[in-house]
Amino acid sequence: MEYYKTSGIILDACITMHKIMGPGLLESIYEQCLMKEFELRNIEAKNQVPVSLIYKTYELSKELKIDILVENEIILELKSSEIMHPVYEAQIISYLKLTNKKLGFLINFNVPVLKNGFKRYVNNF
């Protein structure tokens, strides 16, 4: 998979959807709209992807849920928040480590211009 190209498609899809929907909606609404945008662009994406929680080689009964997984490689953590708390950054970093994925985006849709709410994270790149 070409991360650079796919990242550009993800950013463009997010900007397109944000221009139509605007800021101030629930995360779940952005998630559904973004899933439709990926479908229209023929981009493989799954939402609310369960991830088993492994602790010291033991699989626990709790699982994590990734908001959106694109092309089975890129994690999208969606927010609609006035304030981006540091725990959101910790969350995407932890998801990348726990899934051994290399690239993730923390996207806050509650901003007037989406480029101000789009942040990239890498894991062992």
N, C-alpha and C positions, 0 to 999 in steps of 0.2 A: 504494500500500500504506500502511496506517495503522500506523506503527511502534509507537506506544504500545499499541494493542490487541494486535498480534502479540507484542510483548515480554511482555505480561501472560500470554498463552497459553503462551509458551515457558517462562516462570518457573513457571507452574502445572503444566505437563507435567513439568518437571524435579523439582519438589517431590513430585509424585505418585509418579513413578518412584523417587525417592530414599527415600521412606517405605516403599515395598515392598521395595526391594533393599538399602538400608542402605549404610553406608560400607565401604571396604576391599576393593572388587573392582577388577578391571582396567578400564582405560578402554574397551577394546573391548566389554566386557559392558555398560557404561553406554550406549555408543553404540548397540548393538543394541536395548537396551530402550527407549531414547529414540526411536529410529526407529519402533518398534512403537507407542509412545504417540502420536507424531505421526500415524501412520496411523490409529489409532483415533479421533483428533480431526479427521480429514480436513484435516490441515495438510500442505502440500507441503514435503517435505524430502528432500534427497539427502545421502548420506554418502560420505566419501572422494572428494570432488570434486577432480579434477585442475585445476590452474591453471598455464598456461604461464608460464615465467619469461622476462621481457623485460628486456633490458639494453641501453640506448642504442638503442632501436628494433630490436634483434636478438633473435629468439626463440632461446633456448638449449635444449639437449637435456634439461636438468633441469626438473622440474616440482614444484610444491608440491601438497600435498593438504590441503584443508580438511576438518576432521572432519565437520561437518554444515553445510549451507547451507539455510536455511529461507526458503521463498517466494522463492527466487532472490535474496534481498536481505540476509539477516541471517546472519552467520558465527558459528558456535558452536565454540569451541576447548575440548575436554574434557580434564580432568586428573583423576587420582586420586593425589594427592601429599600427603605429610605437611607438606612445606614448599613454599610457592609462590615459586619462584625468580623474580627480576626478568626473566629471559630469557623466561618465559611471557607476561608483559605485552608485552614487545618483539615477541614472535611474533604476537600478535593485532593489535597496531598495524600491523605490517608487512603482514599479510594484508589488512587493511582498505585500506591504501594501494595495495598491488599489484593489488588487484581493483577498486579504486575503489568499494567498498561503504561505506555510511554508518554501519552499526551492527554491533557484534559483542559477544559475551559470552564471557568466560573463566569456565568453570565447573569448580570443584574438588568432586568428589563424595566425597572422603575427609574429610568433616567430619560431626560429629553432627547439625548443623542446616544445611540447604542454603543458607539465606539468607546464612550466613557464608562460603559458597564461591562466590557468584554476583557477578560484577563486570561492569559495562557499560562499553563503549568506543565513542566516536563519532569519525568521520572527516569533517572539513569539513562538519559539520551546520549 
